[in-house]
């Protein structure tokens, strides 16, 4: 039986044209809905992820789930994994376009002042993830330089793939169903599949 795949959007959620939303419709991913997409509180988002995994009958250490995160959703995965005692419920995580939250706090950052909505997300959780993960980032993401994305991947113990110039790898990037991303997820699933002894 294939693993249950959960979709974790970032700040403000994912639009109808976002590859994440399209994957939810086409590949039956389940979105983890947050109560407040506009003012994300890290503790609240972590609790929702924890509750969803614990409540889902399809997720267990014997049949762990897969997380597909975009933007702030990547930091949600890292923060949850750093604190949860139930990380065995996750087989792997695809982490697309994680923003450089530390870089945003540096004066002169290209995006302007540090968004006050992000206050609860610092300090950034940089512990090594206890499950296989892959960070995917573009070469011209306005929320994170390639070097910053590569550093997050290294801190999280994740593999790293740099895409071409695709901005924030979101609905504005014009990716459609993003088959290249789906292929990366399938490779991650194959590499992280739990071994079963018959």
N, C-alpha and C positions, 0 to 999 in steps of 0.2 A: 504494500500500500504506500503510495507517495506521501511525503510529509505534508502537514498542514502548513500553508504559507500565509504569514501575516504581513500586511502592508502598514508601514509606519511613516506617515507624511511628516513634513516639517511645519514650521511656523506658517499659519494661515491655511494649513491643509494643502491638498493637491487639487488643481483645477480639472475641469472636464477634459482638457486637452493634454494633461500631464500623462506621461507614460505610466505612472503608478496607477492612476485611475483607470486607464485603458487596460492595464494588466488585471486589475480587479474584475473588470467585466469579461475580458477574454479568457483569462486563466483561472478565474474564481479565487483570487486572493481575498482574504478577509481584512478589511481595514479596521485598525484599532482606533476607534473614535475617541477624541478628547472632549472634555466639557468646554474648554476655552481655547480656541485656536489662536485668538488674537493676543492674549496675555498668557503665554505658556508658563506654568510653574513646574519646575523640574520634579519636585516631589509628587505633585498630582499626576503628572504624566507617567512617572515611574510606577506609581500605585496602579494606574489603569492597566499598564502593560502586565504587571504582576498578576492582577486580578483576572485579566483575560486569559493568560496562560494557565493559571490554576483552575479556572472554571471550565476550560475547554476539554471535553472528554476525549478528544482526539490527540491531545498533547500529553505525553508522558516520557519518562526517561527511556522507555523502550521504543517509543515512537516520537522523538523530539520534533519540535516545530522549526520552521525557518523564518527568519525575519528579513524583510526587504525594506530598508529605510532610506529616506531621502532627507538631505539637509539637516535640520535640527533633530530629525528622527534618528540620525546616526549617533548624536550625542545622547539621545535617550537610551539607545542600546548600551552605550558605554557606561552611562551612569547607573542604569539598572543592573548591569552585570557586576559592577563594582560593589553593589550592596545586597543583591538578592542571594538567598540560599537555595534558589531553585533554578540555577543556570543550566542544570542537566535537562531541563525541558526544552532547550534550544540546541539544535543541531549545527546551525550555521547562520551567518548574517551577511547580506549584501548591503554595503554602506556606500551610498551614492552621494557625491558632492557635499561632504561634511564642511560646514563653514569654519573659518578660523576665528573662533570666539575670542581668543586672546589677542589676535591681531586687530580685531575691531575696537579694542580698548586703547590702541596706540594713537596718539594725536596725529592727525593728518591722514588717517585711514581713508581710502578711496570712497568708502560708503558714507562718510560723514561721521557724526557723533555716534557713540556706542548706543544701540537701541536700549532704552530702559526696560523693555519687555524681556531682555535677555539676562537681567541681573541675577536671577536665581540659577543660571546655568554655569556660573563661574564660582570656584575654580573648575576648569575643565577636567573631567574624569579621563585619566590617561593610563589607567591600569591595563595590563595585558588581558585581552578577552579570553575567557575559558573555553571558547568554541571557535571553530574555523571561521574566518571572516575575510572579506575582500573589500577593499576601499577602491572606488572608481571615481575619478575626478577628471575634469576637463582642463585644458591648458590655459583657458582664459576665464575661469570662474571669478566673478567680481567679489565673491565672498571668501575666497581662499586661493592663495598662490599655489602652484604645483609643489613648491617646497614645503608649504604648511600642510598640504594634504598628505604628502609623503611622510612628514614627521608624525602626523596623527596615525597613519597606517603603521609606522614603526613602533610607536608607543603602544598601540592596541595589539601588536603582534599579527597584523593582518597583511595579506598579500596586497599588492597595489598595481592598479592599471591606470595609466594616464590616457585619456581620450584626446581627440583633436579639439578644435576651438568650438565648444558647445555651450559656452556660458555656464549657467548654473544647472545644466542638465535637467531642465524643467519643462513646463508647457510652452514656454517661449522659445525653447531650443528647436522646436519643429521636428521632434523625433518620431512622432506617430506612435506606433506600437513598440518601437525601439527593439527590433529583433536582435541586435547586437548585444544589448543588455540582457535579454532573455537567454541568449546563448551563454553569457558569462555566468548567469545564475545556474543554468543546467550543469555547467562545468563545476561550479562550487558544490552543487548537490552531489555530483558523482564523487568528488574528492572527500566529502564529509560524511558520506553515507555510513551509518553505524553497521558494524559487523554483527551478523546474527549466526549463532551456532545452532545448526539443525540437529 
